[in-house]
Amino acid sequence: MNSRKDSDPYLLMKSYGYVNAGETDVAEDSPERKGDHIWLLPAVARRLKKFFVITGEPYVQNDTDGTVWRLSDHRPLVADLL
């Protein structure tokens, strides 16, 4: 989910007991100042083994001319569940 921590969708997820299993920092170029989040039900959150954000390859690519580009303006989030 992509939202601010003070937004209605974020607060609704918390009010229903979902667990914010992981999130990214807000992108510097995000005009809405939104971060990305992975929400899990509490029973599933207990199975969370690891959370990480992909920041390097393959998310970031370098062209032969030195140009750096990203596959998206959002970093990929990964939740590894047991």
C-alpha positions in Angstrom: 0.0 0.0 0.0 1.2 3.5 -0.8 0.1 6.1 1.7 1.1 8.6 4.4 1.0 7.4 8.0 -1.6 10.1 8.8 -3.9 9.1 5.9 -7.3 7.5 6.2 -6.3 4.2 4.5 -3.3 3.8 6.8 -5.3 4.5 9.9 -8.1 2.2 8.8 -5.7 -0.7 8.3 -4.3 -0.1 11.9 -7.9 0.2 13.3 -8.8 -3.2 11.9 -5.8 -4.8 13.5 -3.5 -5.3 10.5 0.2 -5.2 11.2 2.5 -3.0 9.2 5.1 -5.6 8.4 7.5 -3.3 6.6 7.7 0.0 4.9 10.0 2.2 2.8 11.2 5.6 3.5 9.4 8.4 1.7 11.0 9.1 -1.7 12.7 12.5 -1.8 10.8 13.3 -5.1 7.4 12.2 -3.8 5.1 15.3 -3.8 2.6 13.5 -1.6 5.2 12.4 0.9 3.9 8.8 0.7 5.8 5.6 1.7 5.1 2.0 0.7 3.8 -0.5 3.3 3.1 -4.2 3.5 0.1 -5.0 5.7 -0.5 -8.5 7.2 -3.2 -10.0 9.3 -1.8 -10.7 12.9 -1.8 -14.5 12.4 0.2 -14.1 9.2 2.5 -11.4 10.7 3.7 -14.0 13.3 5.1 -16.0 10.3 7.2 -13.0 9.0 10.7 -14.3 8.7 12.3 -11.2 7.1 11.4 -8.0 5.4 13.7 -6.1 3.0 13.7 -3.5 0.4 15.4 -4.1 -3.0 17.6 -1.0 -3.6 20.2 -2.3 -6.0 20.2 -4.5 -9.1 17.8 -5.4 -10.7 15.8 -2.4 -9.4 18.6 0.1 -10.4 20.2 -0.3 -13.8 23.2 1.5 -15.3 23.4 2.0 -19.0 26.7 1.8 -20.8 26.8 5.6 -21.1 26.6 5.9 -17.3 22.9 6.8 -17.1 21.3 5.4 -14.0 17.6 4.5 -14.1 15.1 2.7 -11.9 12.4 0.2 -12.9 9.8 2.2 -10.9 9.5 5.2 -8.7 8.7 2.8 -5.9 11.3 0.4 -4.3 10.2 -3.2 -4.3 9.2 -4.5 -0.9 9.7 -8.2 0.1 8.1 -10.0 3.0 9.5 -13.5 3.5 6.9 -15.6 5.4 7.4 -19.1 7.0 
